[in-house]
Amino acid sequence: MTDTPNKVELTDAEWKASLTPEQYRVTRQKGTERAFTGEYDDNKAEGVYRCVACGTPLYASEAKFDSGTGWPSFTEPVDERNVETEVEGVFFMRRTEVHCAVCGAHGGHVFEDGPAPTGLRYCINSASLRFEPKEG
């Protein structure tokens, strides 16, 4: 495995053609879905959550937990090389954005109020994910 995944770069028109309007708004325009409305908030099935835009594996069901926030929450990514973070903020509100390292799709934010073992809470929009159930 290489240290960095191959980058996926598409034009804005190509992203619009390959994503639903909601997926585009969240992943390409850094939108946020309303709490408790996302498809995967209550999902308890085993499997892998992939980037909806490029298919990169981002989070495993084993790392998912119920944070009570209304968004799917994870303690860690499948592989730290598959996600990137960027501190964003204006005035007194600073957050750390999480996006796919391969295509740059906005996923959500990571906070330092999660459970052990990492103490992190990756709070991710369902619209930025595609769930792949475990076979068998």
C-alpha positions in Angstrom: 0.0 0.0 0.0 1.3 3.5 -0.8 1.6 6.2 1.7 -0.9 8.5 0.0 -4.0 7.5 -2.0 -4.3 8.6 -5.7 -6.2 11.8 -6.0 -9.5 12.1 -7.8 -10.1 15.4 -9.5 -13.3 16.2 -11.4 -14.7 19.4 -12.7 -17.6 21.0 -10.9 -20.0 19.9 -13.7 -18.7 16.3 -13.4 -19.3 16.3 -9.6 -22.8 17.7 -10.1 -23.6 14.9 -12.7 -22.3 12.1 -10.4 -23.9 13.2 -7.1 -27.4 14.0 -5.9 -28.1 17.7 -5.2 -27.9 17.0 -1.4 -24.6 15.0 -1.8 -23.2 17.8 -3.9 -24.3 20.5 -1.4 -22.6 18.6 1.5 -19.5 17.2 -0.2 -18.6 20.0 -2.6 -20.0 23.1 -0.9 -19.3 22.0 2.7 -23.0 21.8 3.7 -24.5 20.1 6.7 -27.6 18.0 6.8 -30.1 18.6 9.6 -29.5 16.6 12.7 -31.4 13.2 12.9 -32.4 13.3 9.2 -29.4 11.4 7.7 -29.8 7.9 6.4 -27.0 6.4 8.6 -27.5 8.0 12.0 -29.3 5.0 13.4 -27.6 2.4 11.1 -26.3 -0.5 13.3 -25.3 -2.9 10.5 -21.8 -4.2 10.1 -19.8 -2.9 7.2 -17.7 0.0 5.8 -18.7 3.6 5.2 -17.2 4.8 2.0 -16.9 8.3 0.5 -20.0 8.8 -1.6 -18.0 10.8 -4.2 -15.1 8.4 -4.9 -15.7 5.2 -2.9 -12.6 5.5 -0.6 -13.2 3.5 2.6 -13.5 6.0 5.4 -15.0 4.5 8.6 -15.8 1.0 9.8 -19.0 0.1 11.6 -16.8 -1.1 14.6 -15.8 2.5 15.1 -19.4 3.9 15.0 -21.1 4.9 18.2 -24.3 6.7 19.2 -23.2 10.2 20.1 -26.8 11.5 20.5 -25.9 14.4 18.2 -28.0 13.3 15.2 -25.2 12.5 12.9 -23.2 9.3 12.4 -20.2 9.4 14.7 -17.0 7.4 14.6 -14.0 7.1 17.0 -11.5 6.8 14.1 -11.1 6.4 10.3 -10.4 3.0 8.7 -7.0 4.4 7.7 -5.7 7.8 8.8 -4.3 8.3 5.3 -7.9 8.3 3.8 -9.0 11.4 5.7 -7.6 14.8 6.0 -8.4 17.6 8.5 -8.3 21.3 8.3 -8.9 23.8 11.0 -11.6 26.3 10.0 -13.1 29.1 11.9 -14.1 32.7 12.1 -14.2 34.9 15.2 -14.6 32.6 18.2 -15.8 29.5 16.5 -13.0 27.1 15.5 -13.7 23.6 14.2 -11.7 20.9 12.5 -13.2 19.9 9.2 -12.8 16.3 8.0 -12.6 15.6 4.3 -11.8 12.6 2.0 -8.0 12.6 1.3 -8.7 11.2 -2.2 -11.3 13.6 -3.7 -11.6 16.4 -1.1 -15.2 15.7 -0.3 -16.4 17.4 2.9 -17.6 14.8 5.4 -18.1 16.8 8.6 -16.0 17.7 11.6 -13.9 16.0 14.3 -14.2 16.9 18.0 -12.2 16.0 21.0 -15.2 14.8 23.1 -15.5 11.2 21.9 -15.2 7.9 23.8 -12.1 5.8 24.5 -9.8 4.7 23.0 -9.2 7.8 20.8 -11.3 10.5 22.6 -12.3 11.7 19.2 -15.8 12.1 17.6 -15.8 12.2 13.8 -19.2 13.7 13.3 -20.0 12.9 9.6 -22.9 13.8 7.3 -24.8 10.7 6.0 -24.9 12.5 2.6 -21.2 12.2 2.3 -21.2 8.4 2.9 -22.2 5.2 1.1 -22.6 2.2 3.4 -21.3 -1.1 2.1 -22.7 -4.0 4.3 -20.4 -6.7 5.4 -20.8 -9.9 3.3 -21.8 -13.1 4.9 
